[in-house]
Amino acid sequence: MKQQNNNTAANSFPVWGVRGGFFQKRLALSEKGAKDFITGTLFTTLLDIALMLPAVFIFLFLEEYLNKVINPSSYVLHGFWYYVLLGIGFMLIMFFIAMLQYKSTFTTIYDESANRRISLAEKLRKLPLAFFGEKNLSDLTSTIMNDNTDLEHTFSHAVPQLFASVISIVLIAIGLFFYNWQLSLALFWVVPFAAAILFISKKLINKENKIGYQNKRDVSEKIQEGLDTIQEIKSYNQEDTYVEELHKTIDTYEKQLIRGELLTGMLVNSAQSFLKLGLAGVIIVGANMVAAGSVSLFVYFIFLMISASIFNPVNEVFNNLAALLYLNVRINRMNEMQAMPIQQGETDFKPDNYDIEFHDVDFSYGEGKQVLQNVSFTAKQGEITALVGPSGGGKSTSAKLAARFWDIGKGKITLGKQDISKIEPETLLKNYSVVFQDVVLFNASIMDNIRLGKRNATDKEVMRVAKLAQCDEFVSKMPQGYETVIGENGETLSGGERQRISIARALLKDAPIVLLDEATASLDVENETKIQAGISELIRDKTVLIIAHRMRTVANADRIVVLANGGVAETGSPEELKNQKEIFSKMMERQMHPIQN
Ligand SMILES: Nc1ncnc2c1ncn2[C@@H]1O[C@H](COP(=O)(O)OP(=O)(O)OP(=O)(O)O)[C@@H](O)[C@H]1O
């Protein structure tokens, strides 16, 4: 069974070409979100039109009663209570439309925003590790959290209002032109000019927005960098330099913000002021028409009332103009993330055996230098294969490639004769227990941290593997034993304790392939010896790929692969390689007699 295409996998984000597809693509909405957006816009339009009801009420009332004052013999059809009921009716209509508009824009937008965040997080989960090497993590968090929060605001306030004000003004304008085209012309002549001001200024504001967005990201990256490297900053007395750089970055952002606000404010104010000329037009033209007797005082009065409030929704749009123009920048960022290619493959994977074979593998990280070249070796099931060699030779890279953390450039890596690049990464990784030197722990209890290896493991199972991994010794000294919470990334533990938890986790997972990359490097010799029993259980009958700088750790391996300068320099049993007197034997010598060397 082939894994679903990335675009359809998570909450249909975004599926082009279906109904509402235009809004989906343009506004980075889900299929449901696009439909909700259309409903929200319709209700906002209805509300904008309903806001004219007080004017309609006054129109109807005055038409009847003013007529009576001017012409006492005229007949009054409706009494006082009719107008009381009509007023209440209009108020109820406005109330219900406002309620529906609120629900269809605000409530649904927050649902959509939650879905969008989940969808982006889901996408991130599926991206290859290569992606995270190239991207700044604070930038990704900022896209998922901050950009989405800003979009929430823009989608609930500005975007439906933008569409609604255009639709409602066109509809009201058509009605008014039929009623009195001269006064309507006096009111609406300003619209094309105000639109032109905005259209022309859009480019300017967009340019400022782009710079402002980049500056904002620079600030959050700088803060993140400071937090990540706080230890180094303190130990090398770099506080002043860091604070100075942070000041500079914030200063640039602040200046840009002020420049952007001034520009937007200036352009928006000129467009808003221009719209006011519509009311002035009605006052002047209407007064002349009343004087000439071509329009009644009453119609003039009604037009004045409508003119005073008809552009209110547009002003609301103008007030959110910067956010509206920012929309594109943010949506492009999200679409960019959604469009990133993910690793795909078969989800139905049942190999005959668990031999890992590298066939002429070439690999480089991104555009950088070639890290592996023509690497070929086999790690057999039931055997321990040790990768050794000088630092930077490509050992960790090979171990990670064996689990498809990255995809290779040339050649092939197979597991049980099946090409791993054709197997869906999560399916593949179910077959691996991995212990790296950089252990990642969660701010949870020790029990839960170990249970990560097998979610449904009982407490008894967890304790058994914890004992094998020599966790008992330090856990028994903790206040709540296995229930002790170990802080963010296990900050309350030593390096060796963290590694033991990681080994217990791998023991619990009990997968057929075991990758141990400097898994015991942080342990002292005594603890490493004690833990060997646990490791022996972990690796029994499995395919084991082990990386260690300590030669005593790899001395019991069945096969040694020496990686140097990105290629396989030697391969054979430890005994064979010792006799060859090349890299491996020299490394052994050097560690056994460090002084002579
Ligand atoms: N994420 C990465 N992005 C770019 N280059 C990398 C990355 N990881 C490793 N490299 C480079 O790839 C080469 C091989 O690194 P690798 O970690 O595989 O070596 P190693 O043999 O495991 O070294 P060591 O014994 O020091 O751990 C090195 O030149 C290293 O700088």
The ligand as an SDF file (V2000), in Angstrom:
LIG
                    3D

 31 33  0  0  0  0  0  0  0  0999 V2000
   24.0740   17.6360    9.6200 N   0  0  0  0  0  0  0  0  0  0  0  0
   25.2000   17.8120    8.9360 C   0  0  0  0  0  0  0  0  0  0  0  0
   25.2480   18.7610    7.9880 N   0  0  0  0  0  0  0  0  0  0  0  0
   26.3850   18.9480    7.2560 C   0  0  0  0  0  0  0  0  0  0  0  0
   27.5140   18.2260    7.4170 N   0  0  0  0  0  0  0  0  0  0  0  0
   27.5110   17.2710    8.3500 C   0  0  0  0  0  0  0  0  0  0  0  0
   26.3580   17.0150    9.1660 C   0  0  0  0  0  0  0  0  0  0  0  0
   26.6670   15.9790   10.0080 N   0  0  0  0  0  0  0  0  0  0  0  0
   27.9420   15.6370    9.7360 C   0  0  0  0  0  0  0  0  0  0  0  0
   28.4420   16.4000    8.7430 N   0  0  0  0  0  0  0  0  0  0  0  0
   29.7960   16.2750    8.1370 C   0  0  0  0  0  0  0  0  0  0  0  0
   29.9000   14.9810    7.5870 O   0  0  0  0  0  0  0  0  0  0  0  0
   31.1680   14.4330    7.8210 C   0  0  0  0  0  0  0  0  0  0  0  0
   31.0410   13.0780    8.5130 C   0  0  0  0  0  0  0  0  0  0  0  0
   30.4550   13.2740    9.7790 O   0  0  0  0  0  0  0  0  0  0  0  0
   30.0790   12.0650   10.7420 P   0  0  0  0  0  0  0  0  0  0  0  0
   29.4160   12.6540   11.9460 O   0  0  0  0  0  0  0  0  0  0  0  0
   29.3700   11.0440    9.9770 O   0  0  0  0  0  0  0  0  0  0  0  0
   31.5320   11.5390   11.1090 O   0  0  0  0  0  0  0  0  0  0  0  0
   31.9440   10.5190   12.2360 P   0  0  0  0  0  0  0  0  0  0  0  0
   32.8630    9.5650   11.5710 O   0  0  0  0  0  0  0  0  0  0  0  0
   30.7680    9.9360   12.9160 O   0  0  0  0  0  0  0  0  0  0  0  0
   32.7370   11.5000   13.2010 O   0  0  0  0  0  0  0  0  0  0  0  0
   32.9270   11.4430   14.8130 P   0  0  0  0  0  0  0  0  0  0  0  0
   33.7550   10.2330   15.1110 O   0  0  0  0  0  0  0  0  0  0  0  0
   33.6710   12.6980   15.1050 O   0  0  0  0  0  0  0  0  0  0  0  0
   31.5710   11.4100   15.4010 O   0  0  0  0  0  0  0  0  0  0  0  0
   31.9440   15.4540    8.6360 C   0  0  0  0  0  0  0  0  0  0  0  0
   32.7820   16.1570    7.7670 O   0  0  0  0  0  0  0  0  0  0  0  0
   30.8860   16.3790    9.1890 C   0  0  0  0  0  0  0  0  0  0  0  0
   31.3510   17.6780    9.2830 O   0  0  0  0  0  0  0  0  0  0  0  0
  1  2  1  0
  2  3  1  0
  2  7  2  0
  3  4  2  0
  4  5  1  0
  5  6  2  0
  6  7  1  0
  6 10  1  0
  7  8  1  0
  8  9  2  0
  9 10  1  0
 10 11  1  0
 11 12  1  0
 11 30  1  0
 12 13  1  0
 13 14  1  0
 13 28  1  0
 14 15  1  0
 15 16  1  0
 16 17  2  0
 16 18  1  0
 16 19  1  0
 19 20  1  0
 20 21  2  0
 20 22  1  0
 20 23  1  0
 23 24  1  0
 24 25  2  0
 24 26  1  0
 24 27  1  0
 28 29  1  0
 28 30  1  0
 30 31  1  0
M  END
$$$$
